Amino acid sequence: MLVSLSSILKAARKGRYAVGAFNCLSLEQARGAVAAAVQLRSPLILQVAEVQFPCAPMELIAPVFLRLAVDAPVPVCVHLDHGQSVETCLRAMELGFNSVMFDGAALPFEENVRKTKEVVRAARVCGVDVEAELGRVGDAGTDDEGRQNADIFTDPAQAEAFISATGADALAIAIGNLHGKYIATPKLNIDRLREIAGRIATPLVLHGGSGTSIEDFKACVHNGICKINVATALQIAAAEAVYGGEKTDYIGMKNTIEEATRKAVSWHMDLFESVGKA
Ligand code: 13P
């Protein structure tokens, strides 16, 4: 069933567990994620990020996510991950996403507050929930400083001010986490997480789940993180399974399938003499 982010995360915060938010770029990934949720009787968040639209346009993937959610016997939320503009968030709401993230983390604080508020205002009208981000979650491929540099970690006092100003339903925080494939296992700042969780009741979100140590995952789950985003680990698992562990490039694999299909369909169309008849 399609269930709101707020109700899934409130239950998680109360029960001291976290719900996985899995970036799915295909029917296969989404069905695999739902199959796991059904088998394990776990709530689930299906999501796609704006940077992933070239590979999985939200107009195409939204109906897949929504149908799977409605049909599932467990709570499933359909979430836009890292919406980069207010407009993208509005478009996602129109398409039926019942939760959106506006990522204003790179903006100055006041602008992040202003734009997040704009998204929250529209979302309230549509019955949609909003995740926001404060502090900087870096990229594992390009960014080394994110791991240790406390200056870019989410500031607990700012987090409190941000939530009271915006009314966001979930907050993504930076505690040394990075997106993508880590070169070395990061060490998350759990003290910082505790400080933030001590100040706000809003469910907290950990981005960059792939490559986190089991110890840090557990510490996050038990100290206020209610939503954990995982993308890269799923892509690596799928590509490794197909290529027998030799390759990890899921998007390359998807593109290869698409191109091979285009060629095979073209060959048949030519043979059937339908070319130029559209
Ligand atoms: P990973 O690719 O590191 O798992 O990050 C996922 C994520 O945070 C999506 O928003």
Residues whose N, C-alpha, C, O or C-beta is under 5 A from the ligand:
A	BS01	13P	D81 L178 H179 G180 H207 G208 G209 S210 N229 V230 A231 T232 A233
